[in-house]
Amino acid sequence: MKQFNVPVFYRSPLISAIKKKRKEQDKLKKDFTPTLLDFGTVQIYLARHFGFCYGVENAIEIAFKTVEDNPGKKIFLLSEMIHNPQVNADLVAHGIEFLQDTHGKQLVPFETLTKDDIVLIPAFGTTLEIEEKLQKTGVATENYNTTCPFVEKVWKRSEAIAKKDYTIIIHGKPKHEETRATFSHAASNSPAVVVKDMAQTKELAKYITGEKPHDNFYEEFKGQYSAGFDVQKDLQRIGVVNQTTMLASDTQAIADYLKNIMIDKYQLDGNNVGERFADTRDTLCYATNDNQTSVSAMLDTDADLAIVVGGYNSSNTSHLVELCEESLPTYFINHADKILDKETILHFNFHSKEQLETTGFLPDRHPLKILVTSGASCPDALVEEVIEKLVSYFTISKTIEELTQEFASV
């Protein structure tokens, strides 16, 4: 896989050594067991896969190179480059301005742009409508488009099944930048509708079966269906794709549920199910799959707590938190400074969207076992800082520097 030129301050000597060793030992990526960092009194179990993915590193490289190659030019980001506060703050510090916030609210009017300005398209991609607006201003985006190839893969999959007259069902968060972009591309080729979870999928299914009056659909799914959507006609042939950072198990369950609905309604069997339901296969990106599988394997450890590091508006990170929460106390933080001391941690509840303060988060166990992972937009340097903060509260048998040397020398 391509190596990217990412600023060194996002790297971690410890984690780089660990990842290099694990890659050498497991070239086919079949071993998802965590890496043990044994400090004696405290043991850190680091997920097999975590941190920057291909799309994120590609976006960061393009952004920083754009700044370096264009001194004096006005450079804008369409919205957040990725969902990590440190990376976005670093880009702003380098003179980049945001045109929109993460929810699509305009911060700088498109009308004020000139053809000499540079606009970076974020890793999530963007809508066809916004692309058209930028083109009308004369802004060239071809060399500054950091859309992740795995997001583009979903768009191509949607287009392929749209050409076969299927309606596109998108499993995603309706307000997320990536889902808005995928919806725009899908809706340009066929009818499309977004479902955010299984509960909403079950309600959609009731319009397929006729359990609900068709007219109710337009209010219940307001803002989540394409223009001109005809409930009676457009739900007769469907296919499911997803926002690339959703939970794999959730998307599979949604696809299976809708497939069975179509089988029952149209009395299909294994040979003719394709008449009504497109086999789109899973459209999650490799990093999302690897990170989620790594967390599942990590949870086999008899640990005391889990810490997940990443941006609070990061979809893929929130799903890692969700997986961990099912098994043990889990703390979602975006920086090491959220660990105030050995007793107190400030952490984010992504369900209620509020920051909580918990005391006594480190139980009195010997050794204390902590699971650690991070999202695909989180720099490894942040994870090392979290590990440093945690072990600083204990009398340890090895330093981080010594462990780094051990991993690097093997």
C-alpha positions as CSV (number, residue, x, y, z in Angstrom):
1,M,0.0,0.0,0.0
2,K,1.2,3.5,-0.8
3,Q,3.2,5.3,1.9
4,F,2.1,8.9,2.6
5,N,4.1,11.9,3.7
6,V,2.2,12.8,6.8
7,P,3.7,15.4,9.3
8,V,6.0,13.7,11.7
9,F,4.2,15.3,14.7
10,Y,1.3,12.9,14.0
11,R,3.5,9.9,14.3
12,S,4.4,7.9,17.5
13,P,7.8,6.1,17.8
14,L,6.2,3.4,20.0
15,I,3.2,2.8,17.8
16,S,5.2,2.9,14.6
17,A,7.5,0.2,16.0
18,I,4.5,-1.9,17.0
19,K,2.7,-1.6,13.7
20,K,5.8,-2.4,11.8
21,K,6.5,-5.5,13.8
22,R,2.9,-6.7,13.6
23,K,2.8,-6.1,9.9
24,E,6.0,-8.2,9.4
25,Q,4.7,-11.0,11.5
26,D,1.2,-11.0,10.0
27,K,1.4,-9.9,6.4
28,L,-2.0,-11.3,5.5
29,K,-3.7,-9.5,8.5
30,K,-5.3,-12.7,9.9
31,D,-4.2,-12.2,13.5
32,F,-6.5,-9.7,15.2
33,T,-5.3,-10.2,18.7
34,P,-4.2,-7.1,20.6
35,T,-0.6,-6.1,21.3
36,L,0.3,-6.3,25.0
37,L,2.3,-3.4,26.5
38,D,3.3,-4.9,29.9
39,F,4.4,-2.2,32.3
40,G,4.0,-4.5,35.3
41,T,1.5,-2.8,37.5
42,V,-0.6,-1.8,34.5
43,Q,-1.1,-3.6,31.2
44,I,-2.2,-1.9,28.1
45,Y,-3.8,-4.0,25.4
46,L,-3.5,-2.1,22.1
47,A,-5.9,-3.0,19.3
48,R,-4.3,-4.8,16.3
49,H,-5.6,-2.1,13.8
50,F,-6.4,1.5,14.7
51,G,-5.5,5.1,13.7
52,F,-5.0,6.8,10.4
53,C,-6.4,4.9,7.4
54,Y,-5.5,5.2,3.7
55,G,-8.1,7.9,3.0
56,V,-7.1,10.0,6.0
57,E,-3.4,9.9,5.3
58,N,-4.0,10.8,1.6
59,A,-6.2,13.8,2.6
60,I,-3.6,15.0,5.1
61,E,-0.7,14.7,2.7
62,I,-2.6,16.6,0.0
63,A,-3.7,19.4,2.4
64,F,-0.2,20.1,3.8
65,K,1.4,19.8,0.4
66,T,-1.2,22.3,-1.0
67,V,-0.2,24.8,1.7
68,E,3.5,24.3,1.0
69,D,3.1,24.6,-2.8
70,N,0.9,27.7,-2.8
71,P,2.4,30.4,-0.6
72,G,0.2,33.6,-0.5
73,K,-2.8,31.9,-2.0
74,K,-6.2,31.7,-0.3
75,I,-6.8,28.1,0.6
76,F,-10.2,26.8,1.8
77,L,-11.5,23.5,3.1
78,L,-15.0,22.7,2.0
79,S,-15.6,21.4,5.5
80,E,-13.7,19.5,8.2
81,M,-10.9,17.6,6.4
82,I,-11.5,14.6,8.8
83,H,-13.3,14.3,12.1
84,N,-10.3,15.0,14.4
85,P,-10.1,18.4,16.2
86,Q,-6.3,18.4,16.4
87,V,-5.8,17.9,12.6
88,N,-8.4,20.5,11.7
89,A,-6.9,23.0,14.2
90,D,-3.4,22.4,12.6
91,L,-4.8,23.1,9.2
92,V,-6.4,26.3,10.4
93,A,-3.1,27.3,12.0
94,H,-1.5,26.9,8.6
95,G,-3.9,29.5,7.1
96,I,-6.7,27.2,5.7
97,E,-10.2,28.5,6.2
98,F,-13.4,26.4,6.3
99,L,-16.2,27.2,3.9
100,Q,-18.8,25.2,5.9
101,D,-19.0,23.6,9.3
102,T,-19.4,19.8,9.7
103,H,-23.2,20.1,9.4
104,G,-23.1,22.0,6.1
105,K,-23.8,25.5,7.5
106,Q,-22.1,28.1,5.2
107,L,-19.3,30.0,6.9
108,V,-17.8,31.7,3.8
109,P,-20.2,32.4,0.9
110,F,-19.3,30.6,-2.3
111,E,-20.0,33.8,-4.2
112,T,-16.9,35.4,-2.6
113,L,-14.6,32.8,-4.1
114,T,-12.4,33.6,-7.1
115,K,-10.9,31.4,-9.7
116,D,-7.5,31.9,-8.1
117,D,-8.6,30.5,-4.8
118,I,-8.0,26.9,-3.8
119,V,-10.7,24.7,-2.4
120,L,-9.9,21.3,-0.8
121,I,-12.6,18.6,-1.0
122,P,-12.5,16.6,2.3
123,A,-12.0,12.8,2.6
124,F,-15.8,12.4,3.0
125,G,-16.4,13.8,-0.6
126,T,-19.1,16.3,-1.4
127,T,-22.4,16.6,-3.1
128,L,-22.9,17.1,-6.8
129,E,-24.7,20.4,-6.0
130,I,-21.7,21.8,-4.2
131,E,-19.3,20.6,-7.0
132,E,-21.5,22.5,-9.5
133,K,-21.4,25.7,-7.4
134,L,-17.6,25.5,-7.2
135,Q,-17.3,24.9,-10.9
136,K,-19.5,28.0,-11.6
137,T,-17.1,30.2,-9.6
138,G,-14.2,28.9,-11.8
139,V,-12.5,27.2,-8.8
140,A,-10.5,24.1,-10.0
141,T,-10.9,21.2,-7.5
142,E,-9.4,18.3,-9.5
143,N,-5.9,18.5,-7.9
144,Y,-7.3,19.2,-4.4
145,N,-10.0,16.6,-4.1
146,T,-9.1,14.3,-1.2
147,T,-12.3,12.1,-1.4
148,C,-11.4,8.7,-0.1
149,P,-11.4,6.0,-2.8
150,F,-13.5,3.7,-0.6
151,V,-16.2,6.4,-0.5
152,E,-16.0,6.7,-4.3
153,K,-16.3,2.9,-4.4
154,V,-19.8,3.2,-2.8
155,W,-20.8,5.8,-5.3
156,K,-19.8,3.5,-8.2
157,R,-21.6,0.5,-6.6
158,S,-24.7,2.7,-6.3
159,E,-24.4,3.8,-9.9
160,A,-24.1,0.2,-11.0
161,I,-27.2,-1.0,-9.3
162,A,-29.1,2.1,-10.3
163,K,-28.5,1.3,-14.0
164,K,-30.4,-1.9,-13.3
165,D,-33.4,0.0,-12.0
166,Y,-33.0,-0.6,-8.3
167,T,-33.7,2.1,-5.7
168,I,-30.8,2.8,-3.5
169,I,-31.2,2.4,0.3
170,I,-28.3,4.1,2.1
171,H,-27.5,3.0,5.7
172,G,-25.9,6.0,7.2
173,K,-26.3,9.1,9.5
174,P,-28.5,11.5,7.5
175,K,-26.6,14.6,8.5
176,H,-23.1,13.2,8.1
177,E,-21.0,14.7,5.3
178,E,-20.3,11.4,3.7
179,T,-23.9,10.3,3.8
180,R,-25.0,13.6,2.2
181,A,-22.4,13.1,-0.5
182,T,-23.3,9.5,-1.2
183,F,-27.0,10.4,-1.2
184,S,-26.4,13.1,-3.8
185,H,-24.5,10.8,-6.1
186,A,-27.0,8.0,-5.7
187,A,-30.0,10.3,-6.2
188,S,-28.5,11.5,-9.5
189,N,-28.9,8.0,-10.9
190,S,-32.0,6.6,-9.2
191,P,-34.5,7.1,-6.4
192,A,-32.7,7.0,-3.0
193,V,-33.6,7.0,0.7
194,V,-31.5,7.1,3.8
195,V,-32.1,4.8,6.9
196,K,-30.2,5.6,10.0
197,D,-30.7,2.3,11.9
198,M,-32.7,-0.9,12.1
199,A,-35.6,0.8,13.8
200,Q,-36.0,3.2,10.9
201,T,-35.5,0.3,8.5
202,K,-38.4,-1.6,10.0
203,E,-40.6,1.5,9.5
204,L,-39.5,1.7,5.9
205,A,-40.4,-2.0,5.4
206,K,-43.9,-1.2,6.4
207,Y,-44.3,0.9,3.3
208,I,-43.0,-1.9,1.2
209,T,-45.5,-4.4,2.7
210,G,-48.4,-1.8,2.7
211,E,-48.8,-1.9,6.5
212,K,-48.5,1.9,6.5
213,P,-50.3,4.4,4.3
214,H,-48.0,5.6,1.6
215,D,-48.6,9.3,2.2
216,N,-47.1,9.0,5.7
217,F,-43.7,8.2,4.3
218,Y,-43.1,11.7,3.1
219,E,-43.3,13.1,6.6
220,E,-41.7,10.2,8.4
221,F,-38.6,10.3,6.1
222,K,-38.6,14.0,5.5
223,G,-35.1,15.1,4.3
224,Q,-34.0,11.5,3.7
225,Y,-35.5,10.7,0.2
226,S,-34.7,12.0,-3.3
227,A,-36.8,14.4,-5.2
228,G,-39.9,12.9,-6.9
229,F,-39.7,9.7,-4.8
230,D,-42.7,7.5,-5.4
231,V,-43.3,5.2,-2.5
232,Q,-45.6,2.8,-4.4
233,K,-43.2,2.5,-7.4
234,D,-39.7,3.1,-6.0
235,L,-39.7,0.4,-3.3
236,Q,-40.4,-2.5,-5.6
237,R,-36.7,-3.1,-6.4
238,I,-34.1,-2.1,-3.9
239,G,-30.4,-2.4,-3.1
240,V,-28.5,-1.5,0.1
241,V,-25.2,0.5,0.4
242,N,-23.8,2.2,3.4
243,Q,-21.8,5.1,4.8
244,T,-18.4,3.5,5.0
245,T,-17.9,4.0,8.7
246,M,-21.1,2.3,10.0
247,L,-21.1,-0.9,12.1
248,A,-20.7,-3.9,9.7
249,S,-23.1,-6.0,11.7
250,D,-25.8,-3.3,11.6
251,T,-25.5,-2.9,7.8
252,Q,-25.6,-6.6,7.3
253,A,-28.7,-6.9,9.6
254,I,-30.5,-4.1,7.7
255,A,-29.7,-5.7,4.3
256,D,-30.8,-9.1,5.5
257,Y,-34.0,-7.7,6.9
258,L,-35.0,-5.9,3.8
259,K,-34.0,-8.9,1.6
260,N,-36.4,-11.1,3.6
261,I,-39.1,-8.5,3.4
262,M,-38.8,-8.6,-0.4
263,I,-38.7,-12.4,-0.4
264,D,-41.9,-12.7,1.6
265,K,-43.8,-10.0,-0.3
266,Y,-42.9,-11.3,-3.8
267,Q,-42.7,-15.0,-2.8
268,L,-39.1,-15.3,-4.1
269,D,-36.5,-18.0,-3.6
270,G,-32.7,-18.2,-3.8
271,N,-32.8,-18.3,-7.6
272,N,-34.9,-15.2,-8.3
273,V,-34.4,-12.9,-5.3
274,G,-32.3,-10.7,-7.6
275,E,-35.5,-9.6,-9.3
276,R,-36.3,-7.5,-6.3
277,F,-33.2,-7.2,-4.2
278,A,-29.7,-6.3,-5.5
279,D,-26.7,-8.1,-4.1
280,T,-24.5,-5.1,-3.4
281,R,-22.2,-6.8,-1.0
282,D,-20.8,-4.9,2.0
283,T,-19.5,-1.4,1.1
284,L,-17.6,-0.7,4.3
285,C,-14.0,0.5,3.9
286,Y,-11.2,-1.9,4.8
287,A,-10.1,0.2,7.8
288,T,-13.6,0.3,9.3
289,N,-13.8,-3.5,9.0
290,D,-10.2,-4.0,10.4
291,N,-10.7,-1.7,13.3
292,Q,-14.1,-3.2,14.3
293,T,-12.8,-6.7,14.0
294,S,-9.7,-5.7,16.1
295,V,-12.0,-4.3,18.8
296,S,-14.1,-7.5,18.8
297,A,-10.9,-9.6,19.2
298,M,-9.5,-7.2,21.9
299,L,-12.7,-7.7,23.9
300,D,-11.8,-11.3,24.5
301,T,-9.2,-10.0,27.0
302,D,-10.3,-10.1,30.6
303,A,-9.8,-6.3,31.0
304,D,-11.0,-3.7,33.5
305,L,-11.9,-0.8,31.2
306,A,-11.5,0.5,27.6
307,I,-10.4,3.9,26.4
308,V,-11.2,4.9,22.8
309,V,-9.4,8.0,21.4
310,G,-10.8,10.1,18.6
311,G,-13.0,13.1,17.5
312,Y,-16.4,13.2,19.1
313,N,-18.1,13.7,15.8
314,S,-16.3,10.8,14.2
315,S,-18.7,8.1,13.0
316,N,-16.2,5.3,12.8
317,T,-14.8,6.1,16.3
318,S,-18.3,6.2,17.9
319,H,-19.0,2.7,16.6
320,L,-15.8,1.4,18.3
321,V,-17.0,2.9,21.5
322,E,-20.4,1.2,20.9
323,L,-18.7,-2.2,20.6
324,C,-16.6,-1.7,23.7
325,E,-19.6,-0.5,25.8
326,E,-21.3,-3.8,25.3
327,S,-18.6,-5.5,27.4
328,L,-17.0,-3.2,29.9
329,P,-16.7,0.4,31.2
330,T,-15.6,2.5,28.2
331,Y,-14.3,6.1,28.1
332,F,-14.4,8.1,24.9
333,I,-11.8,10.9,24.9
334,N,-10.3,13.1,22.2
335,H,-7.0,14.0,24.0
336,A,-4.8,12.9,26.9
337,D,-5.6,16.0,28.8
338,K,-9.1,14.6,29.4
339,I,-7.5,12.3,31.9
340,L,-7.4,14.9,34.7
341,D,-5.6,12.7,37.3
342,K,-5.6,9.1,38.5
343,E,-9.1,9.5,39.8
344,T,-10.9,11.6,37.3
345,I,-11.6,11.5,33.5
346,L,-13.7,13.8,31.3
347,H,-15.3,11.7,28.6
348,F,-17.9,12.0,25.9
349,N,-21.2,10.3,25.8
350,F,-21.9,10.1,22.1
351,H,-25.5,8.9,22.7
352,S,-26.5,12.1,24.6
353,K,-23.8,14.3,23.0
354,E,-22.5,15.5,26.4
355,Q,-19.2,15.5,28.2
356,L,-19.3,13.6,31.5
357,E,-16.9,13.6,34.5
358,T,-16.2,10.2,36.1
359,T,-14.3,9.7,39.3
360,G,-12.6,6.4,40.2
361,F,-12.4,5.3,36.6
362,L,-9.2,3.4,37.3
363,P,-10.1,0.5,39.6
364,D,-7.7,-0.9,42.2
365,R,-6.6,-4.0,40.4
366,H,-3.2,-5.7,40.2
367,P,-2.3,-5.6,37.4
368,L,-4.8,-3.2,36.0
369,K,-5.7,-4.2,32.4
370,I,-6.8,-1.4,30.0
371,L,-7.9,-1.8,26.4
372,V,-6.9,1.1,24.1
373,T,-7.9,1.9,20.5
374,S,-8.6,4.9,18.3
375,G,-10.6,5.9,15.3
376,A,-9.4,6.1,11.7
377,S,-8.9,9.9,11.9
378,C,-6.9,9.9,15.1
379,P,-3.1,10.5,15.0
380,D,-1.0,7.8,16.6
381,A,0.8,10.5,18.6
382,L,-2.4,11.2,20.5
383,V,-2.7,7.5,21.4
384,E,0.9,7.4,22.7
385,E,0.1,10.5,24.8
386,V,-2.9,8.7,26.4
387,I,-0.7,5.7,27.2
388,E,2.0,7.9,28.7
389,K,-0.7,9.7,30.9
390,L,-2.1,6.4,32.1
391,V,1.2,4.7,33.0
392,S,2.4,7.9,34.7
393,Y,0.1,7.1,37.7
394,F,1.8,3.8,38.4
395,T,5.2,2.5,39.4
396,I,6.2,0.7,36.2
397,S,8.7,-2.0,35.4
398,K,9.5,-0.7,31.9
399,T,9.4,2.7,30.3
400,I,7.7,3.5,27.1
401,E,11.2,4.2,25.6
402,E,12.3,0.7,26.6
403,L,9.3,-0.9,25.1
404,T,9.7,1.0,21.9
405,Q,13.3,-0.3,21.6
406,E,12.1,-3.9,22.3
407,F,9.5,-3.7,19.5
408,A,11.9,-2.0,17.1
409,S,14.7,-4.4,17.7
410,V,12.8,-7.7,17.1
